[in-house]
Amino acid sequence: MKNNQITAQELEEGKELRLDFAKLNKVIKQCPDVIPVAVQDARTKEVILIAYTNKEAFEKSVQTGIATFWSTSRNELWVKGLTSGNFFELKEVFVNCEQNSLVYLVKPKNEAICHTHNSKGQARDCFYRRLNTKTGVLENLNP
């Protein structure tokens, strides 16, 4: 750990809860014209990803039928699956009442969803840990 920063390994596999409450402040400064998108598996209705979209990414998603987002960490268009092959086919788009967030129902082209893998090398969804509210420890549901 350098300068009180945690490694990706510690963040993605650790048992300590380290919520990034400053994330939206960073997003607003770097990418002011985005809205959040909750991404659900069309088959299971499981929430598999929370991402952001801007006008360009939204229009590309609708035009191509492939979920496309705005990467707030890289400040660039992010076609989910372009490098991994794990595309999300866009099935439906829902808009909230204030038109400031979306839900994408998607069909993952492969079973792989997240960039993380379990100990068997299998991809998992992005919500693979649950907070034990009694102990405050994160429990890995797909180690």
BAMARFI-658197 format. One record per atom (N, C-alpha, C, O, CB): z, y, x; atom name; residue number from 1. Coordinates in Angstrom, 3 decimals. Atoms other than C-alpha are relative to their C-alpha. Glycine has a CB too. Layout:
N
zz_yy_xx_atom_n
Z_Y_X_CA_NUM
...
//
This chain:
143
zz_yy_xx_atom_n
0.000_-1.171_0.843_N_1
0.000_0.000_0.000_CA_1
0.000_1.238_0.891_C_1
0.856_1.374_1.765_O_1
1.216_-0.004_-0.960_CB_1
0.111_-1.218_-0.789_N_2
-1.060_3.351_1.464_CA_2
0.249_1.208_-0.883_C_2
-0.284_1.308_-1.988_O_2
-1.380_0.095_0.670_CB_2
-0.273_-1.247_0.729_N_3
0.278_6.719_0.352_CA_3
0.422_-0.252_-1.437_C_3
-0.011_0.469_-2.336_O_3
-1.225_0.893_0.017_CB_3
-0.487_0.358_1.335_N_4
2.011_5.119_-2.655_CA_4
-1.110_-0.420_-0.946_C_4
-0.905_-0.443_-2.160_O_4
0.747_1.155_-0.598_CB_4
1.079_0.503_0.845_N_5
-1.359_3.860_-3.915_CA_5
0.076_-1.517_0.000_C_5
0.411_-2.143_1.005_O_5
-1.400_0.496_0.497_CB_5
-0.017_1.455_0.093_N_6
-1.581_0.320_-5.148_CA_6
-1.412_-0.520_0.196_C_6
-2.391_0.182_-0.056_O_6
0.579_-0.472_-1.362_CB_6
1.307_0.616_-0.193_N_7
-4.386_-2.041_-4.310_CA_7
-0.538_-0.492_-1.336_C_7
0.215_-0.651_-2.297_O_7
0.083_-1.163_1.014_CB_7
0.618_0.558_1.208_N_8
-6.836_-3.328_-6.908_CA_8
0.635_-1.344_-0.323_C_8
0.869_-1.653_-1.492_O_8
-1.535_-0.153_0.178_CB_8
-0.636_1.317_0.194_N_9
-5.287_-6.782_-6.412_CA_9
1.355_0.153_-0.680_C_9
1.660_-0.573_-1.626_O_9
0.167_-0.733_1.355_CB_9
-1.312_-0.225_0.604_N_10
-1.804_-5.463_-7.221_CA_10
-0.126_0.474_-1.441_C_10
0.626_0.042_-2.314_O_10
0.792_1.017_0.815_CB_10
0.197_-0.532_1.345_N_11
-3.079_-3.569_-10.247_CA_11
-0.498_-1.072_-0.952_C_11
-0.008_-1.183_-2.075_O_11
-0.976_1.163_0.027_CB_11
0.661_0.965_0.882_N_12
-5.219_-6.402_-11.637_CA_12
0.733_-1.329_-0.125_C_12
0.536_-2.040_-1.111_O_12
-1.383_-0.253_0.491_CB_12
-0.681_1.295_0.041_N_13
-2.971_-9.378_-10.837_CA_13
1.515_0.100_0.009_C_13
2.200_-0.903_-0.192_O_13
-0.437_-0.827_1.156_CB_13
-1.445_-0.168_-0.102_N_14
0.521_-7.921_-10.498_CA_14
0.724_-0.161_-1.326_C_14
0.117_-0.161_-2.396_O_14
0.309_1.342_0.567_CB_14
-0.840_0.172_1.182_N_15
3.386_-8.391_-12.904_CA_15
0.694_1.292_-0.407_C_15
1.360_1.352_-1.441_O_15
1.034_-1.075_0.252_CB_15
-0.639_-1.277_0.288_N_16
4.555_-4.780_-12.769_CA_16
-0.916_0.857_-0.867_C_16
-2.106_0.994_-0.585_O_16
0.358_0.739_1.306_CB_16
0.736_-0.885_0.899_N_17
3.468_-2.465_-15.587_CA_17
-0.204_1.342_0.697_C_17
0.765_2.005_1.067_O_17
0.755_0.183_-1.358_CB_17
0.336_-1.248_-0.686_N_18
1.665_0.528_-14.024_CA_18
-1.057_0.748_-0.818_C_18
-2.190_0.924_-0.369_O_18
-0.514_-0.279_1.455_CB_18
0.951_-0.672_0.883_N_19
0.031_2.374_-16.901_CA_19
-0.444_1.329_0.590_C_19
0.370_2.072_1.137_O_19
0.615_0.219_-1.384_CB_19
0.576_-1.230_-0.534_N_20
-2.253_5.227_-15.885_CA_20
-0.033_1.052_-1.104_C_20
-1.064_1.251_-1.748_O_20
-1.428_-0.250_0.571_CB_20
-0.089_-1.006_1.057_N_21
-1.079_7.949_-18.261_CA_21
-0.801_1.259_0.333_C_21
-1.030_2.096_-0.540_O_21
1.455_0.367_-0.244_CB_21
0.800_-1.152_-0.402_N_22
-3.101_10.496_-16.288_CA_22
-1.497_-0.257_-0.136_C_22
-2.293_0.637_0.153_O_22
0.323_0.379_1.426_CB_22
1.417_0.368_0.083_N_23
-6.418_8.693_-16.933_CA_23
-0.813_1.017_-0.792_C_23
-1.862_1.463_-0.326_O_23
-0.147_-1.374_-0.632_CB_23
0.784_-0.924_0.817_N_24
-7.552_11.004_-19.721_CA_24
-0.120_1.380_0.635_C_24
-1.135_2.054_0.458_O_24
0.619_0.126_-1.375_CB_24
0.104_-1.276_-0.717_N_25
-6.752_14.089_-17.629_CA_25
-1.116_-0.076_1.034_C_25
-1.894_0.866_1.186_O_25
1.344_0.361_0.683_CB_25
1.055_0.190_-0.998_N_26
-9.001_12.693_-14.881_CA_26
-1.364_-0.037_-0.678_C_26
-2.320_0.565_-0.188_O_26
0.234_-1.298_0.807_CB_26
1.274_0.121_0.721_N_27
-11.733_11.839_-17.393_CA_27
-0.464_1.378_-0.464_C_27
-1.636_1.723_-0.311_O_27
0.139_-0.962_-1.215_CB_27
0.358_-1.325_0.522_N_28
-11.651_15.320_-18.939_CA_28
-0.518_0.896_1.125_C_28
-1.477_1.643_0.932_O_28
1.218_0.659_-0.693_CB_28
0.431_-0.833_-1.124_N_29
-11.972_16.979_-15.521_CA_29
-1.347_-0.451_0.557_C_29
-2.201_0.381_0.865_O_29
1.049_-0.024_1.104_CB_29
1.203_0.534_-0.637_N_30
-14.716_14.685_-14.197_CA_30
-1.156_-0.204_-0.977_C_30
-2.315_0.009_-0.621_O_30
0.320_-1.307_0.673_CB_30
1.026_0.360_0.979_N_31
-16.592_13.717_-17.361_CA_31
0.395_0.565_-1.364_C_31
0.826_-0.190_-2.235_O_31
-0.187_-1.551_-0.074_CB_31
-0.554_-0.609_1.207_N_32
-15.780_16.187_-20.132_CA_32
-0.686_-0.393_-1.305_C_32
-0.078_-0.262_-2.368_O_32
-0.055_1.462_0.137_CB_32
0.737_0.268_1.240_N_33
-18.417_15.060_-22.636_CA_33
-0.096_-1.491_-0.309_C_33
-1.188_-2.024_-0.504_O_33
-1.394_0.590_0.088_CB_33
-0.037_1.427_0.323_N_34
-17.326_11.477_-23.312_CA_34
0.960_-0.251_-1.148_C_34
1.858_0.545_-1.418_O_34
0.410_-0.831_1.229_CB_34
-0.936_0.471_1.019_N_35
-15.641_9.627_-26.148_CA_35
0.296_-1.474_0.278_C_35
-0.523_-2.167_0.883_O_35
-0.579_0.204_-1.452_CB_35
-0.339_1.399_-0.249_N_36
-13.842_6.272_-26.059_CA_36
-0.749_-0.951_-0.934_C_36
-1.100_-0.616_-2.066_O_36
1.497_-0.205_-0.153_CB_36
0.645_1.075_0.753_N_37
-15.462_3.045_-27.212_CA_37
0.866_-1.245_0.134_C_37
1.112_-1.718_1.244_O_37
-1.464_-0.266_0.510_CB_37
-0.650_1.309_0.008_N_38
-13.486_-0.038_-28.208_CA_38
-1.109_-1.026_-0.188_C_38
-1.928_-0.900_-1.098_O_38
1.109_-0.112_-1.139_CB_38
1.056_1.015_0.044_N_39
-15.681_-3.080_-27.593_CA_39
0.621_-1.310_-0.479_C_39
1.578_-1.816_0.108_O_39
-0.686_-0.178_1.407_CB_39
-0.491_1.245_0.582_N_40
-15.134_-6.167_-29.728_CA_40
-1.069_-1.069_0.070_C_40
-2.256_-0.785_-0.087_O_40
0.445_0.214_-1.449_CB_40
0.890_1.153_0.068_N_41
-16.670_-9.617_-29.490_CA_41
-0.373_-0.190_-1.469_C_41
0.510_-0.332_-2.315_O_41
0.677_-1.301_0.604_CB_41
0.460_0.111_1.393_N_42
-18.775_-9.922_-32.661_CA_42
0.415_-1.316_-0.639_C_42
0.611_-1.376_-1.852_O_42
-1.513_0.141_-0.066_CB_42
-0.382_1.307_0.547_N_43
-17.842_-13.600_-33.048_CA_43
1.486_-0.077_-0.305_C_43
1.878_-0.502_-1.392_O_43
-0.378_-1.107_0.968_CB_43
-1.445_0.208_0.119_N_44
-14.080_-13.474_-32.517_CA_44
0.758_1.234_-0.468_C_44
1.916_1.135_-0.874_O_44
0.553_-0.444_1.317_CB_44
-0.608_-1.314_0.286_N_45
-13.358_-9.766_-33.217_CA_45
1.073_0.374_1.019_C_45
1.818_1.330_0.805_O_45
0.607_0.003_-1.403_CB_45
-0.936_-0.301_-1.067_N_46
-11.260_-9.826_-30.036_CA_46
-0.451_1.272_0.727_C_46
-1.633_1.433_1.028_O_46
0.113_-1.195_0.986_CB_46
0.305_-1.183_-0.802_N_47
-11.062_-6.467_-28.228_CA_47
-0.150_-0.473_1.436_C_47
0.776_-1.051_2.005_O_47
1.118_1.112_-0.133_CB_47
0.258_0.502_-1.342_N_48
-12.646_-7.195_-24.860_CA_48
-0.118_1.103_1.041_C_48
-0.100_0.830_2.242_O_48
-1.250_-0.816_-0.002_CB_48
0.184_-1.087_-0.949_N_49
-13.069_-3.760_-23.321_CA_49
0.239_1.330_-0.705_C_49
-0.072_1.486_-1.885_O_49
-1.415_-0.046_0.627_CB_49
-0.048_-1.397_0.428_N_50
-12.232_-0.089_-23.719_CA_50
-0.804_0.768_1.044_C_50
-0.541_0.651_2.241_O_50
1.503_0.550_-0.131_CB_50
0.871_-0.726_-0.924_N_51
-14.869_2.177_-22.191_CA_51
-0.260_1.385_-0.570_C_51
0.338_1.778_-1.572_O_51
-1.340_-0.765_0.240_CB_51
0.365_-1.338_0.449_N_52
-16.384_5.629_-22.567_CA_52
-1.513_0.092_-0.117_C_52
-2.249_-0.609_0.577_O_52
0.542_1.081_0.967_CB_52
1.422_-0.258_0.114_N_53
-19.768_6.851_-23.685_CA_53
-0.221_1.498_-0.101_C_53
0.640_2.244_-0.567_O_53
-0.604_-0.732_-1.220_CB_53
0.441_-1.371_0.220_N_54
-21.591_10.139_-23.562_CA_54
-1.311_-0.089_-0.783_C_54
-1.733_-1.180_-1.165_O_54
-0.180_0.793_1.369_CB_54
1.218_0.006_0.811_N_55
-24.755_11.177_-25.393_CA_55
-1.079_-0.895_0.617_C_55
-1.717_-1.675_-0.091_O_55
-0.534_1.429_-0.163_CB_55
1.025_0.797_-0.681_N_56
-27.062_9.594_-22.790_CA_56
0.276_-1.503_-0.122_C_56
-0.622_-2.276_-0.453_O_56
-0.078_0.397_1.478_CB_56
-0.358_1.421_0.063_N_57
-25.208_6.270_-22.712_CA_57
-0.083_-0.523_-1.431_C_57
-0.553_-1.636_-1.668_O_57
1.413_-0.222_0.561_CB_57
0.058_0.408_1.402_N_58
-24.889_6.151_-26.495_CA_58
-1.447_-0.213_-0.437_C_58
-1.774_-1.237_-1.037_O_58
0.678_1.051_-0.896_CB_58
1.406_0.118_0.403_N_59
-28.602_6.782_-27.037_CA_59
-0.674_-1.202_0.658_C_59
-1.479_-1.887_0.027_O_59
-0.762_1.279_0.354_CB_59
0.568_1.163_-0.695_N_60
-29.518_4.162_-24.421_CA_60
0.481_-1.301_-0.644_C_60
-0.290_-2.250_-0.782_O_60
0.381_0.024_1.500_CB_60
-0.533_1.191_0.680_N_61
-27.242_1.627_-26.135_CA_61
-0.766_-0.285_-1.281_C_61
-1.176_-1.419_-1.531_O_61
1.493_0.179_-0.313_CB_61
0.693_0.156_1.288_N_62
-28.891_2.218_-29.512_CA_62
-1.470_-0.363_0.222_C_62
-2.005_-1.223_-0.478_O_62
0.109_1.301_-0.838_CB_62
1.419_0.251_-0.253_N_63
-32.432_2.245_-28.079_CA_63
-0.267_-1.390_0.566_C_63
-1.233_-2.044_0.170_O_63
-0.539_1.037_0.949_CB_63
0.250_1.271_-0.688_N_64
-32.098_-0.876_-25.899_CA_64
0.682_-1.198_-0.652_C_64
0.272_-2.340_-0.446_O_64
0.453_0.105_1.423_CB_64
-0.769_1.102_0.576_N_65
-29.593_-2.908_-27.923_CA_65
0.932_-0.658_1.005_C_65
1.483_-1.726_0.737_O_65
-0.932_-1.033_-0.566_CB_65
-0.925_0.472_-1.033_N_66
-27.557_-3.407_-24.732_CA_66
1.083_1.061_0.171_C_66
0.776_2.236_0.377_O_66
-0.747_-0.281_1.365_CB_66
-1.104_-0.951_-0.126_N_67
-24.098_-1.805_-24.521_CA_67
-0.060_0.692_1.354_C_67
-0.047_0.052_2.405_O_67
1.360_-0.710_-0.182_CB_67
0.062_-0.838_-1.184_N_68
-24.287_1.039_-22.040_CA_68
1.095_1.046_-0.125_C_68
1.326_1.590_-1.205_O_68
-1.411_0.663_0.168_CB_68
-1.151_-0.890_0.018_N_69
-21.372_3.251_-21.078_CA_69
-0.165_1.077_1.067_C_69
-1.124_1.070_1.839_O_69
1.307_-0.790_0.220_CB_69
-0.079_-0.964_-1.077_N_70
-20.503_6.214_-18.910_CA_70
1.194_-0.393_0.849_C_70
2.328_-0.389_0.368_O_70
0.122_1.471_-0.536_CB_70
-1.078_0.379_-0.906_N_71
-18.475_5.104_-15.900_CA_71
0.768_1.243_0.398_C_71
0.228_2.120_1.073_O_71
-0.547_-0.733_1.252_CB_71
-0.810_-1.165_-0.330_N_72
-15.641_7.595_-15.584_CA_72
0.507_-0.062_1.434_C_72
0.878_0.968_1.998_O_72
1.172_0.116_-0.961_CB_72
-0.440_0.101_-1.388_N_73
-14.670_6.248_-12.163_CA_73
-1.133_0.335_0.967_C_73
-0.884_0.869_2.048_O_73
0.534_-1.405_0.285_CB_73
1.149_-0.291_-0.874_N_74
-18.194_6.565_-10.699_CA_74
-0.806_1.205_-0.479_C_74
-1.699_1.681_0.221_O_74
-0.912_-1.218_0.086_CB_74
0.695_-1.141_0.606_N_75
-19.374_9.401_-12.983_CA_75
-1.515_-0.239_-0.056_C_75
-2.316_0.576_0.402_O_75
0.303_1.289_0.789_CB_75
1.406_0.361_0.123_N_76
-22.653_7.637_-13.748_CA_76
-0.204_-0.954_-1.168_C_76
0.744_-1.554_-1.675_O_76
-0.512_-0.631_1.300_CB_76
0.369_0.926_1.066_N_77
-24.478_5.630_-16.397_CA_77
0.324_-1.417_0.456_C_77
0.047_-1.789_1.596_O_77
-1.511_0.137_-0.373_CB_77
-0.403_1.366_-0.320_N_78
-23.162_2.057_-16.519_CA_78
-0.570_-0.937_-1.056_C_78
-0.060_-1.003_-2.174_O_78
1.551_-0.129_0.079_CB_78
0.554_1.015_0.884_N_79
-25.332_-0.613_-18.106_CA_79
0.807_-1.267_0.255_C_79
0.654_-1.915_1.290_O_79
-1.555_-0.225_0.246_CB_79
-0.871_1.165_-0.172_N_80
-22.800_-3.389_-18.627_CA_80
-0.864_-1.231_0.223_C_80
-1.687_-1.582_-0.623_O_80
0.933_-0.195_-1.234_CB_80
0.725_1.218_-0.318_N_81
-24.201_-6.494_-16.947_CA_81
-1.158_0.182_0.956_C_81
-1.754_-0.800_1.399_O_81
-0.498_-0.601_-1.236_CB_81
1.153_-0.245_-0.867_N_82
-26.840_-4.837_-14.798_CA_82
0.144_-0.687_1.355_C_82
-0.828_-1.235_1.874_O_82
-0.191_1.494_0.201_CB_82
-0.198_0.658_-1.293_N_83
-25.303_-6.160_-11.574_CA_83
0.525_-1.428_-0.147_C_83
0.240_-2.279_0.695_O_83
0.962_0.811_0.852_CB_83
-0.614_1.325_0.161_N_84
-23.408_-9.182_-12.931_CA_84
-0.811_-0.962_-0.860_C_84
-0.630_-2.177_-0.778_O_84
1.362_0.152_-0.596_CB_84
0.726_0.846_0.953_N_85
-25.841_-10.445_-15.569_CA_85
0.774_-0.217_-1.294_C_85
0.290_-0.893_-2.201_O_85
-0.312_-1.340_0.632_CB_85
-0.855_0.179_1.177_N_86
-23.016_-10.271_-18.130_CA_86
-0.211_1.144_-0.991_C_86
0.689_1.947_-1.239_O_86
1.487_-0.082_0.415_CB_86
0.357_-1.047_0.954_N_87
-24.791_-8.026_-20.635_CA_87
0.717_-0.203_-1.326_C_87
1.100_-1.319_-1.677_O_87
-1.510_0.029_-0.220_CB_87
-0.534_0.036_1.361_N_88
-23.365_-7.164_-24.059_CA_88
-1.121_0.424_-0.939_C_88
-1.574_1.567_-0.892_O_88
1.266_0.931_-0.157_CB_88
0.996_-0.333_1.017_N_89
-25.928_-7.320_-26.864_CA_89
0.706_0.778_-1.108_C_89
1.676_0.294_-1.691_O_89
-0.700_-1.293_-0.567_CB_89
-0.618_-0.860_1.007_N_90
-25.086_-4.493_-29.264_CA_90
-0.407_-0.473_-1.392_C_90
-1.590_-0.464_-1.733_O_90
-0.404_1.486_0.215_CB_90
0.272_0.501_1.344_N_91
-24.787_-5.880_-32.800_CA_91
0.243_1.057_-1.069_C_91
-0.562_1.211_-1.988_O_91
0.854_-1.217_-0.282_CB_91
-0.339_-1.035_0.984_N_92
-23.083_-3.050_-34.733_CA_92
0.758_1.121_0.698_C_92
1.413_0.907_1.719_O_92
0.846_-0.589_-1.172_CB_92
-0.731_-1.156_-0.495_N_93
-21.695_0.430_-34.110_CA_93
0.772_0.596_-1.174_C_93
0.204_0.845_-2.238_O_93
-0.965_1.058_0.650_CB_93
-0.844_-0.635_1.014_N_94
-18.793_1.885_-36.101_CA_94
0.500_1.326_0.552_C_94
0.849_1.429_1.728_O_94
1.195_-0.923_-0.407_CB_94
-0.419_-1.345_-0.366_N_95
-17.841_5.569_-36.043_CA_95
1.279_0.322_-0.768_C_95
1.367_0.064_-1.969_O_95
-1.124_1.050_-0.301_CB_95
-1.242_-0.334_0.699_N_96
-14.323_6.790_-36.817_CA_96
-0.170_1.255_-0.852_C_96
-1.198_1.929_-0.781_O_96
1.144_0.197_1.005_CB_96
0.065_-1.094_0.968_N_97
-13.556_9.442_-39.431_CA_97
-0.235_1.363_0.646_C_97
-0.918_2.204_0.062_O_97
1.270_0.043_-0.800_CB_97
0.166_-1.296_-0.668_N_98
-13.413_12.333_-36.939_CA_98
-1.209_0.036_0.931_C_98
-1.466_1.050_1.581_O_98
1.248_0.336_0.785_CB_98
1.177_0.149_-0.857_N_99
-16.529_11.127_-35.089_CA_99
0.303_0.327_1.465_C_99
-0.467_1.009_2.141_O_99
-1.123_0.895_-0.504_CB_99
-0.360_-0.202_-1.395_N_100
-14.706_11.142_-31.753_CA_100
0.372_-1.290_0.720_C_100
0.925_-1.263_1.819_O_100
1.136_0.965_0.089_CB_100
-0.142_1.302_-0.653_N_101
-14.499_7.422_-31.010_CA_101
-0.878_-1.005_-0.737_C_101
-1.250_-0.811_-1.894_O_101
1.496_-0.468_0.020_CB_101
0.900_1.021_0.540_N_102
-16.595_4.315_-31.575_CA_102
0.592_-1.385_0.179_C_102
1.475_-1.602_1.008_O_102
-1.373_0.077_0.676_CB_102
-0.230_1.430_-0.214_N_103
-16.278_0.572_-31.974_CA_103
-1.375_-0.642_0.092_C_103
-2.210_-0.488_-0.799_O_103
0.876_-0.650_-1.160_CB_103
1.223_0.772_-0.157_N_104
-19.098_-1.568_-30.627_CA_104
0.338_-1.460_-0.240_C_104
1.228_-2.013_0.406_O_104
-0.636_0.210_1.412_CB_104
-0.062_1.449_0.134_N_105
-19.410_-5.102_-31.930_CA_105
-1.123_-0.539_0.859_C_105
-2.282_-0.168_0.674_O_105
-0.126_-0.476_-1.509_CB_105
0.983_0.494_-0.947_N_106
-21.182_-7.013_-29.178_CA_106
0.007_-1.518_0.062_C_106
0.982_-2.180_-0.292_O_106
0.257_0.578_1.376_CB_106
0.095_1.424_-0.297_N_107
-22.376_-10.468_-28.364_CA_107
-0.191_-0.116_1.503_C_107
-1.258_0.211_2.022_O_107
-1.178_-0.697_-0.796_CB_107
0.155_0.163_-1.445_N_108
-21.682_-11.214_-24.706_CA_108
-1.116_-1.012_0.289_C_108
-1.144_-2.096_-0.293_O_108
1.339_-0.460_0.651_CB_108
1.123_0.880_-0.351_N_109
-24.842_-12.741_-23.158_CA_109
0.493_-1.250_0.712_C_109
-0.078_-2.328_0.545_O_109
-1.012_0.744_0.885_CB_109
-0.654_1.134_-0.658_N_110
-22.649_-14.988_-21.002_CA_110
1.437_0.011_-0.487_C_110
1.860_0.943_-1.170_O_110
-0.088_0.085_1.591_CB_110
-1.411_0.013_0.385_N_111
-19.070_-15.997_-21.534_CA_111
0.821_0.957_0.854_C_111
1.922_1.348_0.467_O_111
0.567_-1.411_0.111_CB_111
-0.735_-0.893_-0.894_N_112
-18.046_-13.768_-18.622_CA_112
0.027_1.408_-0.584_C_112
-0.992_1.924_-1.042_O_112
-0.634_0.011_1.412_CB_112
-0.161_-1.336_0.565_N_113
-16.693_-10.422_-19.748_CA_113
0.518_0.974_1.048_C_113
-0.060_2.045_1.235_O_113
0.947_-0.036_-1.200_CB_113
-0.670_-0.897_-0.935_N_114
-14.432_-8.903_-17.086_CA_114
-0.436_-0.297_1.434_C_114
-0.960_-1.373_1.723_O_114
1.528_-0.127_-0.132_CB_114
0.296_0.215_-1.417_N_115
-14.944_-8.459_-13.351_CA_115
1.082_-0.840_0.680_C_115
0.890_-1.284_1.811_O_115
-0.145_1.342_0.718_CB_115
-1.056_0.828_-0.577_N_116
-11.669_-10.352_-12.765_CA_116
-0.229_-1.460_-0.370_C_116
-0.921_-1.770_-1.340_O_116
1.393_0.469_-0.481_CB_116
0.129_1.439_0.232_N_117
-11.435_-14.137_-12.577_CA_117
1.376_-0.644_0.077_C_117
2.282_-0.122_0.727_O_117
-0.969_-0.650_1.031_CB_117
-1.257_0.724_-0.079_N_118
-8.655_-16.645_-13.091_CA_118
0.020_-0.848_1.273_C_118
-0.923_-0.801_2.062_O_118
0.205_-0.885_-1.256_CB_118
-0.145_0.778_-1.231_N_119
-7.430_-19.039_-10.386_CA_119
-1.052_-1.097_0.133_C_119
-1.258_-1.621_1.228_O_119
1.378_-0.615_0.058_CB_119
1.070_1.006_-0.044_N_120
-10.216_-21.495_-11.300_CA_120
-1.358_0.648_0.266_C_120
-2.377_-0.041_0.316_O_120
-0.046_-0.792_-1.319_CB_120
1.248_-0.704_-0.255_N_121
-12.837_-18.808_-10.609_CA_121
-0.767_0.337_-1.266_C_121
-1.904_0.803_-1.197_O_121
-0.865_-0.817_0.898_CB_121
0.658_-0.279_1.274_N_122
-13.648_-18.424_-14.315_CA_122
0.265_1.442_-0.415_C_122
1.381_1.946_-0.284_O_122
0.487_-0.976_-1.095_CB_122
-0.166_-1.365_0.498_N_123
-14.252_-14.967_-15.725_CA_123
0.868_-0.023_-1.246_C_123
0.904_-1.011_-1.979_O_123
-1.373_0.656_-0.303_CB_123
-0.858_-0.110_1.176_N_124
-11.834_-13.790_-18.374_CA_124
-0.270_1.334_-0.671_C_124
-1.027_2.149_-0.143_O_124
1.505_-0.139_0.380_CB_124
0.175_-1.308_0.622_N_125
-11.667_-10.910_-20.832_CA_125
0.941_0.987_0.683_C_125
1.797_0.582_1.470_O_125
0.269_-0.062_-1.540_CB_125
-0.762_-1.034_-0.697_N_126
-10.113_-7.610_-19.744_CA_126
1.464_0.083_-0.429_C_126
2.266_0.713_0.260_O_126
-0.652_1.329_-0.218_CB_126
-1.377_-0.062_0.502_N_127
-6.913_-8.074_-21.775_CA_127
0.669_-1.361_0.190_C_127
1.032_-2.022_-0.784_O_127
0.030_0.423_-1.505_CB_127
-0.524_1.319_-0.330_N_128
-5.560_-11.166_-20.008_CA_128
1.495_-0.009_0.285_C_128
2.068_-1.060_0.573_O_128
-0.728_-0.544_1.180_CB_128
-1.449_-0.060_-0.207_N_129
-1.975_-9.934_-19.597_CA_129
0.688_0.600_-1.215_C_129
0.155_1.478_-1.893_O_129
0.336_0.820_1.257_CB_129
-0.813_-0.476_1.123_N_130
0.716_-9.358_-22.185_CA_130
1.327_0.489_0.568_C_130
1.886_-0.120_1.480_O_130
0.222_-1.131_-1.082_CB_130
-1.290_-0.532_-0.409_N_131
3.826_-7.237_-21.755_CA_131
1.103_-0.749_-0.716_C_131
1.131_-0.806_-1.946_O_131
0.092_1.508_-0.284_CB_131
-1.205_0.587_0.567_N_132
7.041_-9.144_-22.271_CA_132
0.930_1.166_-0.274_C_132
1.480_1.752_0.659_O_132
0.661_-1.080_0.964_CB_132
-0.767_-1.192_0.356_N_133
8.920_-6.443_-24.161_CA_133
1.496_-0.152_0.271_C_133
2.220_0.843_0.282_O_133
-0.217_0.328_-1.455_CB_133
-1.418_0.208_-0.327_N_134
12.298_-8.010_-23.350_CA_134
0.267_0.206_1.487_C_134
1.304_0.752_1.863_O_134
0.441_-1.408_-0.416_CB_134
-0.214_-0.097_-1.450_N_135
11.836_-8.147_-19.557_CA_135
-0.780_1.144_0.642_C_135
-0.454_1.571_1.750_O_135
-0.389_-1.303_0.664_CB_135
0.837_-1.042_-0.575_N_136
9.189_-5.459_-19.030_CA_136
-1.011_-0.516_1.010_C_136
-1.663_0.270_1.696_O_136
0.857_1.026_0.646_CB_136
0.899_0.625_-0.969_N_137
7.146_-7.920_-16.956_CA_137
-1.303_-0.370_-0.684_C_137
-1.312_-0.794_-1.840_O_137
0.652_-1.249_0.640_CB_137
1.305_0.426_0.512_N_138
3.428_-8.551_-17.421_CA_138
-0.150_-1.499_0.187_C_138
0.116_-2.040_1.260_O_138
-1.152_0.756_0.711_CB_138
0.221_1.440_-0.040_N_139
2.627_-12.146_-18.254_CA_139
-1.499_-0.265_-0.034_C_139
-2.197_0.185_-0.942_O_139
0.720_-0.713_-1.184_CB_139
1.415_0.319_-0.091_N_140
-0.777_-13.466_-17.199_CA_140
-0.289_-1.167_-0.941_C_140
0.244_-2.261_-0.758_O_140
-0.410_-0.341_1.468_CB_140
0.322_1.034_0.985_N_141
-2.230_-15.435_-20.127_CA_141
-1.158_-0.889_0.446_C_141
-1.435_-1.914_-0.175_O_141
-0.337_0.643_-1.331_CB_141
1.138_0.775_-0.496_N_142
-5.203_-16.700_-18.100_CA_142
0.017_0.052_1.535_C_142
-0.890_0.598_2.163_O_142
-1.364_0.556_-0.575_CB_142
-0.165_-0.108_-1.464_N_143
-3.957_-17.128_-14.510_CA_143
-1.069_-0.752_0.799_C_143
-1.042_-0.740_2.030_O_143
1.363_-0.521_0.393_CB_143
//
